[in-house]
Amino acid sequence: MDKYLVVAVVIIICIVMVIYTQRSGSSSRSSNASFKDIVQKEFPKYTVVERNQTIMICEMNPRNQLEELVLIRIDPNQKKNIRNFGRRVTFTYPKQPSMSEMRKDFAPYL
C-alpha cells in the first residue's frame, strides 16, 4: 500500500510541475509587451527602434542623431547568424531570443 501512495504523490507532483511551467511560459510570451518593449526594458541606456520587422539598438551621437549599434532580425528560415558592418552588428535569430542569450551576444558590442 505504501508503494502506491509514493507513486501517486510523485505523479501528482509531476502534474503540478507541468501545469506550473506551462502557465509561466505562456504568460511571459502572451503578455501585452512587444519584443521592442522587452528589449528596451533590458537595455535602458540605449534607444530601441523598430523598423521593417527589425529591432535596432541605437545610441545618440554628438550630433543628436541615432547611431545603430545592434540590429535584431527574426527569420525562421535562417540559423543564428552574426554579421558585422563597421561598428554596426546584425544578429539574425530563427525565433525570438531570450534575454540571457541577447545579453551574452550583445555584450562585446554594447
C-alpha contacts under 8 A as a table, 3 or more apart, distances in Angstrom:
res1	aa1	res2	aa2	distance
1	M	4	Y	5.41
1	M	5	L	6.53
2	D	5	L	5.10
2	D	6	V	6.31
3	K	6	V	5.24
3	K	7	V	6.24
4	Y	7	V	5.11
4	Y	8	A	6.04
5	L	8	A	5.08
5	L	9	V	6.19
6	V	9	V	5.17
6	V	10	V	6.22
7	V	10	V	5.17
7	V	11	I	6.17
8	A	11	I	5.15
8	A	12	I	6.18
9	V	12	I	5.12
9	V	13	I	6.18
10	V	13	I	5.12
10	V	14	C	6.22
11	I	14	C	5.10
11	I	15	I	6.24
12	I	15	I	5.14
12	I	16	V	6.24
13	I	16	V	5.16
13	I	17	M	6.18
14	C	17	M	5.11
14	C	18	V	6.23
15	I	18	V	5.19
15	I	19	I	6.25
16	V	19	I	5.18
16	V	20	Y	6.07
17	M	20	Y	5.08
17	M	21	T	6.12
18	V	21	T	5.31
18	V	22	Q	6.16
19	I	22	Q	5.27
19	I	23	R	6.20
20	Y	23	R	5.27
20	Y	24	S	6.20
21	T	24	S	5.25
21	T	25	G	6.00
22	Q	25	G	5.20
22	Q	26	S	6.03
23	R	26	S	5.23
23	R	27	S	5.99
24	S	27	S	5.27
24	S	28	S	6.39
25	G	28	S	5.54
25	G	29	R	6.49
26	S	29	R	5.18
26	S	30	S	5.88
27	S	30	S	5.18
27	S	31	S	5.91
28	S	31	S	5.50
31	S	34	S	7.94
33	A	36	K	7.96
33	A	37	D	5.82
33	A	38	I	6.55
34	S	37	D	5.19
34	S	38	I	6.35
35	F	38	I	5.02
35	F	39	V	6.19
36	K	39	V	5.18
36	K	40	Q	6.12
36	K	48	V	6.82
36	K	49	V	7.27
36	K	50	E	6.65
36	K	55	I	6.48
37	D	40	Q	4.97
37	D	41	K	6.10
38	I	41	K	5.17
38	I	42	E	6.27
39	V	42	E	5.03
39	V	43	F	6.14
39	V	48	V	7.21
39	V	99	M	7.95
40	Q	43	F	5.21
40	Q	44	P	5.55
40	Q	46	Y	7.47
40	Q	47	T	7.06
40	Q	48	V	5.61
41	K	44	P	5.51
42	E	99	M	7.37
43	F	46	Y	5.90
44	P	47	T	7.31
46	Y	57	I	6.30
46	Y	58	C	5.75
46	Y	59	E	5.35
47	T	57	I	5.88
47	T	58	C	5.09
47	T	59	E	5.89
47	T	60	M	7.94
48	V	55	I	6.88
48	V	56	M	5.60
48	V	57	I	4.67
48	V	58	C	6.09
49	V	55	I	5.84
49	V	56	M	5.15
49	V	57	I	6.62
49	V	58	C	7.53
50	E	53	Q	6.54
50	E	54	T	5.61
50	E	55	I	4.53
50	E	56	M	6.14
51	R	54	T	5.28
51	R	55	I	6.53
51	R	56	M	7.65
53	Q	73	R	7.02
53	Q	74	I	7.92
54	T	71	L	6.57
54	T	72	I	5.68
54	T	73	R	5.08
54	T	74	I	7.63
55	I	71	L	5.72
55	I	72	I	5.00
55	I	73	R	6.68
56	M	68	E	6.39
56	M	69	L	7.37
56	M	70	V	5.74
56	M	71	L	4.49
56	M	72	I	6.28
57	I	68	E	6.14
57	I	69	L	5.83
57	I	70	V	5.11
57	I	71	L	6.38
58	C	66	L	5.83
58	C	67	E	5.24
58	C	68	E	4.40
58	C	69	L	5.36
58	C	70	V	7.02
59	E	66	L	5.62
59	E	67	E	5.36
59	E	68	E	6.76
59	E	69	L	7.25
60	M	63	R	7.71
60	M	64	N	5.45
60	M	65	Q	5.43
60	M	66	L	4.74
60	M	67	E	5.96
61	N	64	N	5.39
61	N	65	Q	5.56
61	N	66	L	6.37
61	N	67	E	6.22
62	P	65	Q	7.43
68	E	71	L	7.32
68	E	88	R	6.09
69	L	87	R	6.46
69	L	88	R	4.59
69	L	89	V	6.28
69	L	109	Y	7.23
69	L	110	L	7.38
70	V	88	R	5.75
70	V	89	V	4.93
70	V	90	T	5.84
70	V	91	F	7.39
70	V	106	F	7.62
70	V	109	Y	7.52
71	L	88	R	7.54
71	L	89	V	6.21
71	L	90	T	4.59
71	L	91	F	6.06
72	I	90	T	6.06
72	I	91	F	5.01
72	I	92	T	6.01
72	I	93	Y	7.63
73	R	90	T	7.50
73	R	91	F	6.20
73	R	92	T	4.69
73	R	93	Y	6.25
74	I	92	T	5.70
74	I	93	Y	4.89
74	I	94	P	5.65
74	I	95	K	5.77
74	I	96	Q	6.43
75	D	78	Q	5.73
75	D	92	T	6.66
75	D	93	Y	6.09
75	D	94	P	5.00
75	D	95	K	6.87
76	P	79	K	7.71
76	P	93	Y	7.36
76	P	94	P	4.15
76	P	95	K	6.06
77	N	94	P	6.54
78	Q	81	N	7.73
78	Q	92	T	7.43
78	Q	93	Y	7.09
78	Q	94	P	5.64
79	K	92	T	7.39
79	K	93	Y	6.34
79	K	94	P	5.60
80	K	91	F	7.29
80	K	92	T	5.46
80	K	93	Y	4.62
80	K	94	P	6.19
81	N	90	T	7.98
81	N	91	F	5.75
81	N	92	T	5.00
81	N	93	Y	6.71
82	I	89	V	7.01
82	I	90	T	5.75
82	I	91	F	4.72
82	I	92	T	6.49
83	R	89	V	5.70
83	R	90	T	5.14
83	R	91	F	6.63
84	N	87	R	7.19
84	N	88	R	6.07
84	N	89	V	4.52
84	N	90	T	6.40
85	F	88	R	5.13
85	F	89	V	5.98
85	F	90	T	7.82
86	G	89	V	7.70
89	V	109	Y	7.69
93	Y	96	Q	6.75
93	Y	97	P	6.83
97	P	101	E	6.28
97	P	102	M	6.51
98	S	101	E	5.23
98	S	102	M	6.32
99	M	102	M	5.12
99	M	103	R	6.08
100	S	103	R	5.10
100	S	104	K	6.15
101	E	104	K	5.20
101	E	105	D	6.08
102	M	105	D	5.02
102	M	106	F	5.79
103	R	106	F	5.36
103	R	107	A	5.81
104	K	107	A	5.51
105	D	108	P	7.34
106	F	109	Y	5.37
106	F	110	L	6.01
107	A	110	L	5.54
